[in-house]
Amino acid sequence: MKVLILHQHFKTPYSGGAIRSYYLAKALVDHGIETTVITARTSETYEVENVDGIEVHYLPIAYDNAFKFYKRSLAFLHFAWQAVKVSDQFKNADICYAISVPLTVGIAARKIRARHKIPFIFEVGDLWPDAPVQLGFIRNTLLRKYLYRLEEQIYKSAQAVVALSTAIKSAVENKVPGKEVHLLPNISDTDFFKPEKKNPELERKFGVQNKFVVSYIGAVGFANGLGYFLECARVSQQASLPVHFLLCGEGAELEHLKQLHCDYKLGNFTFTPFQTRDGVREIMNVTDATFISYRPEPILQTGSPNKYFDGLAAGKLIVVNFGGWIKDEVERTRCGIYIDPQVAEDFVVQLKPFLKSNDLLTGYQRSARHLAEQSYSRHLLSEKFVNIFRAAKDGEDLIN
């Protein structure tokens, strides 16, 4: 069996960043399935590497989280075009797995299907074009109509759709009634991230000795609404809470946030550069609570952010400032808290019980780890992913 994966943002444990697609590709390889990935990175030349048994083809396409919307869109279209050209090397693939975002990867998957008769499964991590439309990035009426039509065509052309959340699954089913949609949420690597005692050396490294640490690790983009994270730090400083905030990541909003940091004169807040996986684990070691942030837009409540699943695996208190399925889950399982996205002072109110009671904090942290092990472990979801391809190869109905 041969699988071709299309993912413009494929990352590995050795480079840092979100590595869901690496986990999935590695699961296929570990089950004896020949797996090739077409991806991209900022480079001058086309390169091929073997990464833990995965044959990875890197297209030389520049991309950065700090790119403006239309520059990012051009990079997405460039990748789709180049991926189709490169696919001529893989005419004998049995199935293609196309990972969005962006939605434009579906253009490549459809063209490969037409060109080489290779069926494809389409993974939906975020709902496009709903997200950029609701966030105000796409205002042209004709462009909106085109993108919604393209979305529907991609879903209809796919052999199956994989959704990363129940909300996304429901949305796709409503858009394309009768389409087989499978729920495969993001992955908690419960082997790599584990509950640990704080390392005094790491506490000194990050300057957080004797502090309750709240960390945000991930993209620093418009959708993340991280100005609110700094507001939480500001009101915590005013309330003299023994809390320190760490922000680790990169993106278009980083310089704006650094200006806010200066304006607020925050002594309880540290910016940390983008980290490799090992660096993220160090930050997790000194962290008490993981902060998951989005702007208050309904579409952003449907996603499946990596930082949530890493926080669960590491056994951290989860703090969210948006509604939707994650809010419901952390409150139901008592592994996290919801804070009002309009009132930063609510952060102080909600956090104080955990500062006063270590037993309460420990209980919530244990619940987080338990949820990771029972629902989102790498081993559990990898097996489910592989079974989808086994069924597809046998010509059977895909397994939910």
Buried (B, 14 or more C-beta within 10 A) or exposed (E): BBBBBBBBBBBBBEEBBBBBBBBBBBBBBEBEBBBBBBBBBEEEEEEEEEBEEBBBBBBBBBBEBBBEEEEBBEBBBBBBBBBBEBBEEBEEBBBBBBBBBBBBBBBBBBBBBEEBEBBBBBBBBBBBBBBBBBBEBBEEEEEBEEBBEBBEBBBEBBBBBBBBBBBBBBBBBEBBEEBBBBBBBBBBBBEBBBBEEBEEEBBEEBEBEEBBBBBBBBBBBBBBBBBBBBBBBBBBBEBEBEBBBBBBBBBBBBEBBEEBBEEBEBEBBBBBEBBEBEBBBBBBBBBBBBBBBBBBBEBBBBBBBBBBBBBBBBBBBBBBBBBBBBBEBBBEBBBBBBBBBEEBBBBBBBBEEBBEEEEBBBBBBBBBBBBBBEBBBBEBBBEBBBBBBBBBBEEEEBBE
